[in-house]
Amino acid sequence: MDYLHIARQLAPGVLPVLSVLVLLILVWITALHRRLAQFTHRLERLRRNRGVLEIERTLDEQAATVEQAERGVAQLRQEMGRCLQQVGIMRFNAFGEAGSDLSFSVALLDRNGDGLVVTGLWGREESRVFAKPVREGRSSYPLSKEEEEAIAAARRNGET
């Protein structure tokens, strides 16, 4: 499978999404940096002006904050199971006169095998695009051989 070729095909749709994600991550990093600077400033101020009891209270507050963050991370891990994690693509020649593999099936699945398969059939006179829901690696609609192969490829890619 030529991953560079696949990346070039998916780049126009994926690039804006990745750009937004990078921007969100930068905002998040900036917020974390600001919180770290505030914490460092407060700790330094406590060392200069207050006693051990005040430092203990602050550490207790920070421990509560860490526990809250750990719960948030656990929730994010659980929710990630519903994110699209498995991608499979199959290119094929749907019509003999086309002469090359212009048609495709792309499966986009989460950890449970739920998602969708999108198929584009490209011919000389017309082109069609179909989307079918997928639940646990199967669809309630009849699947073509190429759609089944795209789902199988997505499931294999998700096993890593």
DSSP file (Angstrom, degrees, kcal/mol; ACC not computed):
  #  RESIDUE AA STRUCTURE BP1 BP2  ACC     N-H-->O    O-->H-N    N-H-->O    O-->H-N    TCO  KAPPA ALPHA  PHI   PSI    X-CA   Y-CA   Z-CA
    1    1 A M              0   0    0      0, 0.0     2,-1.1     0, 0.0     3,-0.1   0.000 360.0 360.0 360.0 130.9    0.0    0.0    0.0
    2    2 A D     >  -     0   0    0      1,-0.2     4,-1.9     2,-0.1     3,-0.2  -0.741 360.0-177.9 -91.6  95.8    1.4    3.4   -1.0
    3    3 A Y  H  > S+     0   0    0     -2,-1.1     4,-2.7     1,-0.2    -1,-0.2   0.810  80.3  57.8 -67.7 -30.3    0.9    5.6    2.1
    4    4 A L  H  > S+     0   0    0      2,-0.2     4,-2.1     1,-0.2    -1,-0.2   0.908 107.3  48.1 -65.4 -40.7    2.4    8.6    0.4
    5    5 A H  H  > S+     0   0    0      2,-0.2     4,-1.7     1,-0.2    -2,-0.2   0.910 112.5  48.6 -64.5 -42.9   -0.2    8.4   -2.4
    6    6 A I  H  X S+     0   0    0     -4,-1.9     4,-2.3     1,-0.2     5,-0.2   0.918 109.7  52.6 -62.7 -43.7   -3.0    7.9    0.1
    7    7 A A  H  X S+     0   0    0     -4,-2.7     4,-1.6     1,-0.2    -1,-0.2   0.892 107.5  51.7 -61.0 -39.6   -1.8   11.0    2.1
    8    8 A R  H  < S+     0   0    0     -4,-2.1    -1,-0.2     1,-0.2    -2,-0.2   0.873 110.9  48.4 -65.4 -35.7   -1.8   13.1   -1.1
    9    9 A Q  H  < S+     0   0    0     -4,-1.7     4,-0.2     1,-0.2    -2,-0.2   0.893 118.1  39.1 -69.8 -39.7   -5.4   12.1   -1.8
   10   10 A L  H >X S+     0   0    0     -4,-2.3     4,-2.3     1,-0.2     3,-0.9   0.630  92.9  90.8 -86.2 -14.1   -6.6   12.8    1.7
   11   11 A A  H 3X S+     0   0    0     -4,-1.6     4,-2.7     1,-0.2    -1,-0.2   0.854  79.1  56.8 -55.3 -44.6   -4.5   16.0    2.2
   12   12 A P  H 34 S+     0   0    0      0, 0.0    -1,-0.2     0, 0.0    -2,-0.1   0.860 118.1  33.8 -59.7 -33.2   -7.0   18.5    1.0
   13   13 A G  H <> S+     0   0    0     -3,-0.9     4,-0.6    -4,-0.2    -2,-0.2   0.788 122.6  45.0 -89.7 -29.3   -9.6   17.4    3.5
   14   14 A V  H  X S+     0   0    0     -4,-2.3     4,-2.8    -7,-0.2     5,-0.3   0.827  98.6  69.7 -85.6 -33.4   -7.3   16.5    6.4
   15   15 A L  H  X S+     0   0    0     -4,-2.7     4,-2.4    -5,-0.3     5,-0.2   0.892  99.3  47.1 -57.8 -46.1   -5.0   19.5    6.3
   16   16 A P  H  > S+     0   0    0      0, 0.0     4,-2.1     0, 0.0    -1,-0.2   0.901 113.5  49.7 -63.0 -37.5   -7.7   22.0    7.5
   17   17 A V  H  X S+     0   0    0     -4,-0.6     4,-2.2     1,-0.2    -2,-0.2   0.932 112.1  47.2 -65.2 -44.8   -8.7   19.7   10.3
   18   18 A L  H  X S+     0   0    0     -4,-2.8     4,-2.6     1,-0.2    -1,-0.2   0.873 109.3  55.0 -64.4 -36.5   -5.1   19.1   11.4
   19   19 A S  H  X S+     0   0    0     -4,-2.4     4,-2.2    -5,-0.3    -1,-0.2   0.914 108.9  47.1 -62.4 -42.8   -4.5   22.9   11.3
   20   20 A V  H  X S+     0   0    0     -4,-2.1     4,-2.5     2,-0.2    -2,-0.2   0.909 111.9  51.0 -64.9 -41.9   -7.4   23.5   13.7
   21   21 A L  H  X S+     0   0    0     -4,-2.2     4,-2.4     2,-0.2    -2,-0.2   0.914 109.7  49.6 -62.1 -43.0   -6.1   20.7   16.0
   22   22 A V  H  X S+     0   0    0     -4,-2.6     4,-2.4     2,-0.2    -1,-0.2   0.909 110.8  50.4 -62.2 -42.0   -2.6   22.2   16.0
   23   23 A L  H  X S+     0   0    0     -4,-2.2     4,-2.2     2,-0.2    -2,-0.2   0.920 110.7  48.9 -62.4 -43.8   -4.1   25.7   16.8
   24   24 A L  H  X S+     0   0    0     -4,-2.5     4,-2.4     1,-0.2    -2,-0.2   0.898 110.6  50.8 -62.7 -40.4   -6.1   24.2   19.7
   25   25 A I  H  X S+     0   0    0     -4,-2.4     4,-2.8     2,-0.2    -1,-0.2   0.900 108.9  51.6 -64.8 -40.3   -3.1   22.4   21.1
   26   26 A L  H  X S+     0   0    0     -4,-2.4     4,-2.3     2,-0.2    -2,-0.2   0.905 110.3  48.6 -63.1 -40.8   -1.1   25.6   21.0
   27   27 A V  H  X S+     0   0    0     -4,-2.2     4,-2.3     2,-0.2    -2,-0.2   0.920 112.4  49.2 -62.9 -43.1   -3.8   27.4   22.9
   28   28 A W  H  X S+     0   0    0     -4,-2.4     4,-2.5     2,-0.2    -2,-0.2   0.918 110.7  49.4 -62.7 -44.5   -3.9   24.6   25.4
   29   29 A I  H  X S+     0   0    0     -4,-2.8     4,-2.6     1,-0.2    -1,-0.2   0.901 110.2  51.6 -62.0 -41.2   -0.1   24.7   25.8
   30   30 A T  H  X S+     0   0    0     -4,-2.3     4,-2.3     2,-0.2    -1,-0.2   0.917 110.3  48.6 -61.5 -43.3   -0.2   28.4   26.3
   31   31 A A  H  X S+     0   0    0     -4,-2.3     4,-2.3     2,-0.2    -2,-0.2   0.907 112.3  48.4 -63.9 -41.8   -2.8   28.0   29.0
   32   32 A L  H  X S+     0   0    0     -4,-2.5     4,-2.4     2,-0.2    -2,-0.2   0.898 110.3  51.7 -64.5 -40.0   -0.8   25.3   30.7
   33   33 A H  H  X S+     0   0    0     -4,-2.6     4,-2.4     1,-0.2    -2,-0.2   0.914 109.7  49.7 -62.5 -42.4    2.3   27.5   30.6
   34   34 A R  H  X S+     0   0    0     -4,-2.3     4,-2.4     2,-0.2    -2,-0.2   0.917 111.2  48.9 -62.6 -43.6    0.4   30.4   32.2
   35   35 A R  H  X S+     0   0    0     -4,-2.3     4,-2.5     1,-0.2    -2,-0.2   0.888 110.7  50.8 -65.0 -38.2   -0.9   28.1   35.0
   36   36 A L  H  X S+     0   0    0     -4,-2.4     4,-2.7     2,-0.2    -1,-0.2   0.914 110.0  49.7 -64.6 -42.3    2.6   26.7   35.6
   37   37 A A  H  X S+     0   0    0     -4,-2.4     4,-2.4     2,-0.2    -2,-0.2   0.911 111.5  49.0 -63.1 -41.6    4.0   30.3   35.8
   38   38 A Q  H  X S+     0   0    0     -4,-2.4     4,-2.7     2,-0.2    -2,-0.2   0.921 112.0  48.7 -63.2 -43.5    1.3   31.3   38.3
   39   39 A F  H  X S+     0   0    0     -4,-2.5     4,-2.7     2,-0.2     5,-0.2   0.930 111.3  49.3 -62.2 -45.2    1.9   28.2   40.4
   40   40 A T  H  X S+     0   0    0     -4,-2.7     4,-2.3     1,-0.2    -1,-0.2   0.905 112.0  49.2 -60.8 -41.9    5.7   28.9   40.4
   41   41 A H  H  X S+     0   0    0     -4,-2.4     4,-2.3     2,-0.2    -2,-0.2   0.926 112.2  47.8 -63.1 -45.4    5.1   32.5   41.4
   42   42 A R  H  X S+     0   0    0     -4,-2.7     4,-2.5     1,-0.2    -2,-0.2   0.908 111.6  50.3 -63.5 -42.0    2.7   31.4   44.2
   43   43 A L  H  X S+     0   0    0     -4,-2.7     4,-2.3     2,-0.2    -1,-0.2   0.916 110.9  48.5 -63.5 -42.9    5.1   28.8   45.5
   44   44 A E  H  X S+     0   0    0     -4,-2.3     4,-1.7    -5,-0.2    -1,-0.2   0.907 111.6  50.2 -63.4 -41.1    8.0   31.3   45.6
   45   45 A R  H  X S+     0   0    0     -4,-2.3     4,-2.6     1,-0.2     5,-0.3   0.896 109.9  51.0 -64.1 -40.3    5.8   33.9   47.4
   46   46 A L  H  X S+     0   0    0     -4,-2.5     4,-2.2     1,-0.2    -2,-0.2   0.901 107.0  53.6 -64.0 -40.3    4.8   31.2   50.0
   47   47 A R  H  < S+     0   0    0     -4,-2.3    -1,-0.2     1,-0.2    -2,-0.2   0.881 115.9  39.6 -61.8 -37.2    8.4   30.3   50.6
   48   48 A R  H  < S+     0   0    0     -4,-1.7    -2,-0.2    -5,-0.2    -1,-0.2   0.884 130.0  22.2 -79.7 -38.7    9.2   33.9   51.3
   49   49 A N  H  < S+     0   0    0     -4,-2.6     2,-0.2    -5,-0.1    -3,-0.2   0.663 111.0  52.6-110.2 -18.6    6.2   35.1   53.3
   50   50 A R     <  -     0   0    0     -4,-2.2     2,-0.1    -5,-0.3     0, 0.0  -0.699  67.8-113.7-126.1 171.3    4.4   32.1   54.9
   51   51 A G     >  -     0   0    0     -2,-0.2     4,-1.5     1,-0.0     3,-0.3  -0.171  43.5 -85.4 -94.0-172.9    4.9   29.1   57.0
   52   52 A V  H  > S+     0   0    0      1,-0.2     4,-2.5     2,-0.2     5,-0.2   0.834 121.5  60.7 -64.2 -36.7    4.7   25.4   56.6
   53   53 A L  H  > S+     0   0    0      1,-0.2     4,-2.2     2,-0.2    -1,-0.2   0.896 104.8  48.5 -62.0 -40.3    1.0   25.3   57.2
   54   54 A E  H  > S+     0   0    0     -3,-0.3     4,-2.3     2,-0.2    -1,-0.2   0.889 111.2  50.2 -66.9 -38.7    0.2   27.6   54.3
   55   55 A I  H  X S+     0   0    0     -4,-1.5     4,-2.5     2,-0.2    -2,-0.2   0.905 109.6  51.2 -65.5 -41.1    2.5   25.5   52.0
   56   56 A E  H  X S+     0   0    0     -4,-2.5     4,-2.3     2,-0.2    -2,-0.2   0.907 109.6  50.2 -62.6 -41.5    0.7   22.3   53.2
   57   57 A R  H  X S+     0   0    0     -4,-2.2     4,-2.3     1,-0.2    -2,-0.2   0.922 111.2  48.7 -62.3 -43.7   -2.7   23.9   52.4
   58   58 A T  H  X S+     0   0    0     -4,-2.3     4,-2.4     1,-0.2    -2,-0.2   0.905 110.3  50.9 -63.6 -41.1   -1.5   24.9   48.9
   59   59 A L  H  X S+     0   0    0     -4,-2.5     4,-2.4     2,-0.2    -1,-0.2   0.888 108.6  52.3 -64.4 -38.4   -0.1   21.4   48.3
   60   60 A D  H  X S+     0   0    0     -4,-2.3     4,-2.1     2,-0.2    -1,-0.2   0.916 109.6  49.4 -62.2 -42.7   -3.5   19.9   49.3
   61   61 A E  H  X S+     0   0    0     -4,-2.3     4,-2.0     1,-0.2    -2,-0.2   0.913 111.8  48.6 -61.5 -42.4   -5.2   22.2   46.8
   62   62 A Q  H  X S+     0   0    0     -4,-2.4     4,-2.5     2,-0.2    -1,-0.2   0.875 107.7  54.5 -67.2 -36.0   -2.8   21.2   44.1
   63   63 A A  H  X S+     0   0    0     -4,-2.4     4,-2.3     2,-0.2    -1,-0.2   0.901 108.4  49.7 -63.1 -39.5   -3.4   17.5   45.0
   64   64 A A  H  X S+     0   0    0     -4,-2.1     4,-2.2     2,-0.2    -2,-0.2   0.896 110.1  50.8 -64.7 -39.3   -7.1   18.0   44.5
   65   65 A T  H  X S+     0   0    0     -4,-2.0     4,-2.3     2,-0.2    -2,-0.2   0.900 109.6  50.2 -64.3 -40.7   -6.4   19.7   41.2
   66   66 A V  H  X S+     0   0    0     -4,-2.5     4,-2.6     2,-0.2    -2,-0.2   0.910 109.5  51.0 -64.3 -42.5   -4.2   16.8   40.1
   67   67 A E  H  X S+     0   0    0     -4,-2.3     4,-2.1     1,-0.2    -1,-0.2   0.910 110.2  49.5 -61.1 -41.6   -7.0   14.3   41.0
   68   68 A Q  H  X S+     0   0    0     -4,-2.2     4,-2.1     1,-0.2    -1,-0.2   0.908 110.9  49.8 -63.4 -41.5   -9.5   16.3   39.0
   69   69 A A  H  X S+     0   0    0     -4,-2.3     4,-2.5     1,-0.2    -2,-0.2   0.893 108.5  53.0 -64.5 -39.4   -7.1   16.3   36.0
   70   70 A E  H  X S+     0   0    0     -4,-2.6     4,-2.3     2,-0.2    -1,-0.2   0.893 108.3  50.0 -63.5 -39.4   -6.6   12.6   36.3
   71   71 A R  H  X S+     0   0    0     -4,-2.1     4,-2.2     2,-0.2    -1,-0.2   0.904 110.5  50.9 -64.3 -39.9  -10.4   12.1   36.2
   72   72 A G  H  X S+     0   0    0     -4,-2.1     4,-2.4     2,-0.2    -2,-0.2   0.901 109.5  49.6 -63.1 -41.2  -10.5   14.3   33.1
   73   73 A V  H  X S+     0   0    0     -4,-2.5     4,-2.5     2,-0.2    -2,-0.2   0.908 109.8  51.4 -64.7 -41.7   -7.8   12.2   31.4
   74   74 A A  H  X S+     0   0    0     -4,-2.3     4,-1.9     1,-0.2    -1,-0.2   0.907 110.6  48.8 -61.3 -41.0   -9.7    9.0   32.2
   75   75 A Q  H  X S+     0   0    0     -4,-2.2     4,-2.4     2,-0.2    -2,-0.2   0.904 110.4  50.9 -65.3 -41.2  -12.8   10.5   30.7
   76   76 A L  H  X S+     0   0    0     -4,-2.4     4,-2.1     1,-0.2    -2,-0.2   0.900 108.1  52.5 -62.9 -40.7  -10.9   11.6   27.6
   77   77 A R  H  X S+     0   0    0     -4,-2.5     4,-0.6     1,-0.2    -1,-0.2   0.905 110.6  47.9 -61.8 -40.0   -9.5    8.1   27.2
   78   78 A Q  H >< S+     0   0    0     -4,-1.9     3,-0.9     1,-0.2     4,-0.2   0.916 112.8  47.9 -66.0 -42.8  -13.0    6.7   27.3
   79   79 A E  H >< S+     0   0    0     -4,-2.4     3,-1.9     1,-0.2     4,-0.3   0.786  97.9  70.3 -70.3 -26.9  -14.3    9.2   24.8
   80   80 A M  H >< S+     0   0    0     -4,-2.1     3,-1.7     1,-0.3    31,-0.3   0.781  83.9  71.6 -61.4 -24.9  -11.4    8.5   22.5
   81   81 A G  T << S+     0   0    0     -3,-0.9    30,-1.4    -4,-0.6    31,-0.6   0.772  96.9  50.7 -61.0 -23.8  -12.9    5.1   21.8
   82   82 A R  T <  S+     0   0    0     -3,-1.9    -1,-0.3    -4,-0.2    -2,-0.2   0.467  92.2  98.5 -92.5  -2.3  -15.6    6.9   19.9
   83   83 A C  S <  S-     0   0    0     -3,-1.7     2,-0.5    -4,-0.3    28,-0.4  -0.517  91.2 -94.4 -82.6 153.2  -13.1    8.9   17.8
   84   84 A L        +     0   0    0      1,-0.2    26,-0.3    -2,-0.2    -1,-0.1  -0.559  61.2 149.5 -68.6 117.3  -12.2    7.8   14.2
   85   85 A Q        +     0   0    0     24,-2.6     2,-0.5    -2,-0.5    25,-0.2   0.543  49.9  65.9-124.7 -18.1   -9.0    5.8   14.7
   86   86 A Q  E     +A  109   0A   0     23,-2.8    23,-2.9    72,-0.0     2,-0.4  -0.946  56.8 178.3-119.3 123.1   -9.1    3.2   12.0
   87   87 A V  E     +A  108   0A   0     -2,-0.5     2,-0.4    67,-0.3    21,-0.2  -0.983   2.7 173.9-127.4 132.1   -8.8    4.2    8.3
   88   88 A G  E     -A  107   0A   0     19,-2.0    19,-3.1    -2,-0.4     2,-0.4  -0.999   7.0-169.7-136.4 140.6   -8.7    1.9    5.3
   89   89 A I  E     -A  106   0A   0     -2,-0.4     2,-0.4    17,-0.2    17,-0.2  -0.991   5.0-173.2-133.5 138.3   -8.7    2.8    1.6
   90   90 A M  E     -A  105   0A   0     15,-2.6    15,-2.2    -2,-0.4     2,-0.4  -0.998   7.9-160.3-129.0 128.8   -9.2    0.6   -1.5
   91   91 A R  E     +A  104   0A   0     -2,-0.4     2,-0.3    13,-0.2    13,-0.2  -0.861  22.9 159.6-105.1 144.0   -8.7    2.0   -5.0
   92   92 A F  E     -A  103   0A   0     11,-2.3    11,-1.9    -2,-0.4     2,-0.8  -0.977  46.5-105.5-157.5 166.5  -10.3    0.1   -7.9
   93   93 A N        -     0   0    0     -2,-0.3     8,-0.1     8,-0.2     3,-0.1  -0.862  32.2-179.9 -99.8 101.3  -11.4    0.3  -11.5
   94   94 A A  S    S+     0   0    0     -2,-0.8     2,-0.4    28,-0.3    -1,-0.2   0.834  71.8  36.7 -73.6 -32.7  -15.2    0.3  -11.3
   95   95 A F  S >> S-     0   0    0     27,-0.4     3,-1.8     5,-0.2     4,-0.5  -0.985  76.4-138.0-126.2 128.3  -15.8    0.5  -15.1
   96   96 A G  G >4 S+     0   0    0     -2,-0.4     3,-0.6     1,-0.3    -1,-0.1   0.778 100.2  58.8 -56.0 -31.6  -13.6   -1.2  -17.5
   97   97 A E  G 34 S+     0   0    0      1,-0.2    -1,-0.3     2,-0.1    26,-0.0   0.653  87.7  75.7 -76.8 -13.3  -13.4    1.7  -20.0
   98   98 A A  G <4 S-     0   0    0     -3,-1.8    -1,-0.2     1,-0.1    -2,-0.2   0.872  84.9-150.6 -68.3 -36.5  -11.9    4.1  -17.4
   99   99 A G    <<  +     0   0    0     -3,-0.6     2,-0.3    -4,-0.5    -1,-0.1   0.332  61.2  47.4  88.4  -9.1   -8.5    2.5  -17.7
  100  100 A S  S    S-     0   0    0     -5,-0.2     2,-2.0    -8,-0.1     3,-0.3  -0.948  96.5 -81.2-154.4 176.1   -7.2    3.1  -14.1
  101  101 A D        +     0   0    0     -2,-0.3    -8,-0.2     1,-0.2    -9,-0.0  -0.504  65.7 139.2 -83.9  72.7   -8.1    2.9  -10.5
  102  102 A L        +     0   0    0     -2,-2.0    -1,-0.2    20,-0.2    -9,-0.2   0.671  50.0  79.4 -90.2 -18.6  -10.1    6.1  -10.2
  103  103 A S  E     -A   92   0A   0    -11,-1.9   -11,-2.3    -3,-0.3     2,-0.3  -0.510  62.2-177.1 -87.2 159.4  -12.8    4.7   -7.9
  104  104 A F  E     -AB  91 120A   0     16,-2.2    16,-2.5   -13,-0.2     2,-0.4  -0.981  25.7-152.6-152.3 159.8  -12.3    4.2   -4.2
  105  105 A S  E     -AB  90 119A   0    -15,-2.2   -15,-2.6    -2,-0.3     2,-0.5  -0.985  17.1-170.6-133.7 128.8  -13.8    3.0   -0.9
  106  106 A V  E     -AB  89 118A   0     12,-3.1    12,-3.1    -2,-0.4     2,-0.5  -0.984   6.3-158.8-122.9 125.3  -12.7    4.6    2.3
  107  107 A A  E     -AB  88 117A   0    -19,-3.1   -19,-2.0    -2,-0.5     2,-0.5  -0.905   5.7-172.0-104.1 130.0  -13.6    3.2    5.7
  108  108 A L  E     +AB  87 116A   0      8,-3.1     8,-2.1    -2,-0.5     2,-0.3  -0.962  20.4 166.6-122.6 109.4  -13.5    5.5    8.8
  109  109 A L  E     -AB  86 115A   0    -23,-2.9   -23,-2.8    -2,-0.5   -24,-2.6  -0.862  30.0-134.3-128.7 154.9  -14.0    3.6   12.0
  110  110 A D    >   -     0   0    0      4,-2.6     3,-1.7    -2,-0.3   -28,-0.2  -0.278  52.1 -79.4 -91.5-172.4  -13.7    4.0   15.7
  111  111 A R  T 3  S+     0   0    0    -30,-1.4   -29,-0.1   -28,-0.4   -30,-0.1   0.792 131.7  51.5 -61.5 -29.0  -12.1    1.5   18.1
  112  112 A N  T 3  S-     0   0    0    -31,-0.6    -1,-0.3     2,-0.1     3,-0.1   0.447 121.2-104.2 -87.7  -0.9  -15.4   -0.5   18.2
  113  113 A G  S <  S+     0   0    0     -3,-1.7    24,-2.5     1,-0.3     2,-0.3   0.663  77.7 136.5  84.9  16.9  -15.6   -0.7   14.4
  114  114 A D        +     0   0    0     21,-0.2    -4,-2.6    22,-0.2    -1,-0.3  -0.772  29.3  74.0 -96.9 143.4  -18.4    1.9   14.2
  115  115 A G  E    S-BC 109 134A   0     19,-2.6    19,-2.5    -2,-0.3     2,-0.3  -0.920  74.3 -66.1 161.7-131.1  -18.3    4.6   11.6
  116  116 A L  E     -BC 108 133A   0     -8,-2.1    -8,-3.1    -2,-0.3     2,-0.4  -0.986  19.9-138.5-153.8 160.8  -18.9    4.8    7.9
  117  117 A V  E     -BC 107 132A   0     15,-2.3    15,-2.5    -2,-0.3     2,-0.5  -0.996  18.9-160.6-123.6 129.3  -17.6    3.6    4.5
  118  118 A V  E     -BC 106 131A   0    -12,-3.1   -12,-3.1    -2,-0.4     2,-0.4  -0.930   6.6-169.0-112.3 130.5  -17.5    6.1    1.6
  119  119 A T  E     -BC 105 130A   0     11,-3.1    11,-3.2    -2,-0.5     2,-0.5  -0.976   6.2-166.1-123.7 130.9  -17.3    4.9   -2.0
  120  120 A G  E     -BC 104 129A   0    -16,-2.5   -16,-2.2    -2,-0.4     2,-0.6  -0.970   4.4-162.6-115.6 122.4  -16.7    7.0   -5.0
  121  121 A L  E     - C   0 128A   0      7,-3.3     7,-2.4    -2,-0.5     2,-0.6  -0.918   9.5-166.3-106.2 118.4  -17.4    5.5   -8.4
  122  122 A W  E     + C   0 127A   0     -2,-0.6   -27,-0.4     5,-0.2   -28,-0.3  -0.917  15.6 160.6-112.8 120.6  -15.7    7.4  -11.2
  123  123 A G        -     0   0    0      3,-1.9   -27,-0.0    -2,-0.6    -2,-0.0  -0.747  51.1-102.0-126.9 176.1  -16.6    6.8  -14.9
  124  124 A R  S    S+     0   0    0     -2,-0.2     3,-0.1     1,-0.2    -1,-0.1   0.893 119.2  31.0 -67.2 -39.4  -16.3    8.7  -18.1
  125  125 A E  S    S+     0   0    0      1,-0.2     2,-0.3    -3,-0.0    -1,-0.2   0.763 129.0   4.0 -93.8 -27.9  -19.8    9.9  -18.2
  126  126 A E        -     0   0    0      2,-0.0    -3,-1.9     0, 0.0     2,-0.4  -0.988  52.9-147.4-156.0 161.2  -20.7   10.2  -14.5
  127  127 A S  E     -C  122   0A   0     -2,-0.3     2,-0.3    -5,-0.2    -5,-0.2  -0.981  14.9-169.9-131.9 145.8  -19.4    9.9  -11.0
  128  128 A R  E     -C  121   0A   0     -7,-2.4    -7,-3.3    -2,-0.4     2,-0.4  -0.983   7.9-158.6-137.0 147.7  -21.2    8.8   -7.9
  129  129 A V  E     -C  120   0A   0     -2,-0.3     2,-0.4    -9,-0.2    -9,-0.2  -0.994  11.5-174.0-127.6 133.1  -20.4    8.9   -4.2
  130  130 A F  E     -C  119   0A   0    -11,-3.2   -11,-3.1    -2,-0.4     2,-0.4  -0.949   7.9-163.7-125.3 145.0  -22.1    6.7   -1.6
  131  131 A A  E     -C  118   0A   0     -2,-0.4   -13,-0.2   -13,-0.2    -2,-0.0  -0.998   8.7-175.1-127.3 134.1  -21.8    6.6    2.2
  132  132 A K  E     -C  117   0A   0    -15,-2.5   -15,-2.3    -2,-0.4     2,-0.1  -0.989  25.9-118.1-129.3 136.8  -23.0    3.7    4.3
  133  133 A P  E     -C  116   0A   0      0, 0.0     2,-0.4     0, 0.0     8,-0.4  -0.399  25.5-155.1 -70.6 149.7  -23.0    3.4    8.1
  134  134 A V  E     -C  115   0A   0    -19,-2.5   -19,-2.6     5,-0.2     2,-0.4  -0.994  10.9-175.5-128.6 133.2  -20.9    0.7    9.7
  135  135 A R  B >  S-D  138   0B   0      3,-4.0     3,-1.6    -2,-0.4   -21,-0.2  -0.984  76.0 -16.0-131.0 119.8  -21.6   -0.8   13.1
  136  136 A E  T 3  S-     0   0    0     -2,-0.4   -22,-0.2     1,-0.3   -23,-0.2   0.858 130.0 -51.5  54.1  39.3  -19.1   -3.3   14.6
  137  137 A G  T 3  S+     0   0    0    -24,-2.5     2,-0.3     1,-0.2    -1,-0.3   0.488 124.2  91.0  81.5   3.7  -17.4   -3.7   11.2
  138  138 A R  B <   -D  135   0B   0     -3,-1.6    -3,-4.0   -25,-0.2     2,-0.3  -0.900  60.8-144.3-129.7 158.5  -20.7   -4.5    9.4
  139  139 A S        -     0   0    0     -2,-0.3    -5,-0.2    -5,-0.2     4,-0.1  -0.903  18.8-137.0-121.0 151.4  -23.3   -2.4    7.6
  140  140 A S  S    S+     0   0    0     -2,-0.3    -6,-0.1    -7,-0.3    -1,-0.1   0.588  92.9  72.1 -77.7  -9.8  -27.1   -2.8    7.4
  141  141 A Y  S    S-     0   0    0     -8,-0.4    -2,-0.2     1,-0.1     2,-0.1  -0.741 103.0 -91.7-100.8 152.8  -26.7   -2.0    3.7
  142  142 A P        -     0   0    0      0, 0.0     2,-0.4     0, 0.0    -2,-0.1  -0.421  44.9-146.1 -62.1 136.0  -25.2   -4.5    1.2
  143  143 A L        -     0   0    0     -4,-0.1     2,-0.1    -2,-0.1    -4,-0.0  -0.843   5.3-129.2-107.6 141.9  -21.5   -3.9    0.9
  144  144 A S     >  -     0   0    0     -2,-0.4     4,-2.3     1,-0.1     5,-0.2  -0.343  32.8-104.1 -76.6 168.4  -19.4   -4.3   -2.3
  145  145 A K  H  > S+     0   0    0      1,-0.2     4,-2.2     2,-0.2     5,-0.1   0.896 123.7  51.0 -59.6 -41.0  -16.2   -6.4   -2.2
  146  146 A E  H  > S+     0   0    0      2,-0.2     4,-2.3     1,-0.2    -1,-0.2   0.877 108.6  50.7 -67.7 -37.6  -14.1   -3.2   -2.2
  147  147 A E  H  > S+     0   0    0      2,-0.2     4,-2.2     1,-0.2    -1,-0.2   0.910 110.7  49.2 -66.0 -41.7  -16.1   -1.7    0.7
  148  148 A E  H  X S+     0   0    0     -4,-2.3     4,-2.4     1,-0.2    -2,-0.2   0.895 111.4  50.0 -63.1 -39.5  -15.6   -4.9    2.7
  149  149 A E  H  X S+     0   0    0     -4,-2.2     4,-2.6     2,-0.2    -2,-0.2   0.887 109.1  51.3 -66.7 -38.6  -11.9   -4.8    1.9
  150  150 A A  H  X S+     0   0    0     -4,-2.3     4,-2.3     2,-0.2   -43,-0.3   0.908 111.3  47.7 -64.6 -41.1  -11.6   -1.1    3.0
  151  151 A I  H  X S+     0   0    0     -4,-2.2     4,-2.4     2,-0.2    -2,-0.2   0.924 112.5  48.9 -64.7 -44.0  -13.3   -2.0    6.3
  152  152 A A  H  X S+     0   0    0     -4,-2.4     4,-2.3     1,-0.2    -2,-0.2   0.899 111.4  49.9 -62.2 -40.6  -11.0   -5.0    6.8
  153  153 A A  H  X S+     0   0    0     -4,-2.6     4,-2.6     2,-0.2    -1,-0.2   0.900 110.1  50.7 -65.2 -40.1   -8.0   -2.8    6.0
  154  154 A A  H  X S+     0   0    0     -4,-2.3     4,-1.7     2,-0.2   -67,-0.3   0.921 110.1  49.4 -63.0 -43.4   -9.2   -0.2    8.5
  155  155 A R  H  < S+     0   0    0     -4,-2.4     4,-0.5     1,-0.2    -2,-0.2   0.904 112.0  48.5 -63.8 -40.8   -9.6   -2.9   11.2
  156  156 A R  H >< S+     0   0    0     -4,-2.3     3,-1.1     1,-0.2     4,-0.3   0.912 110.4  51.2 -64.0 -42.0   -6.0   -4.2   10.5
  157  157 A N  H >< S+     0   0    0     -4,-2.6     3,-0.7     1,-0.2    -1,-0.2   0.806 107.6  54.5 -65.0 -28.8   -4.6   -0.6   10.6
  158  158 A G  T 3< S+     0   0    0     -4,-1.7    -1,-0.2     1,-0.2    -2,-0.2   0.561  90.6  75.3 -82.1  -8.4   -6.3   -0.1   14.0
  159  159 A E  T <         0   0    0     -3,-1.1    -1,-0.2    -4,-0.5    -2,-0.2   0.619 360.0 360.0 -78.3 -12.5   -4.7   -3.2   15.6
  160  160 A T    <         0   0    0     -3,-0.7    -1,-0.2    -4,-0.3    -2,-0.1   0.502 360.0 360.0 -71.3 360.0   -1.4   -1.5   16.0
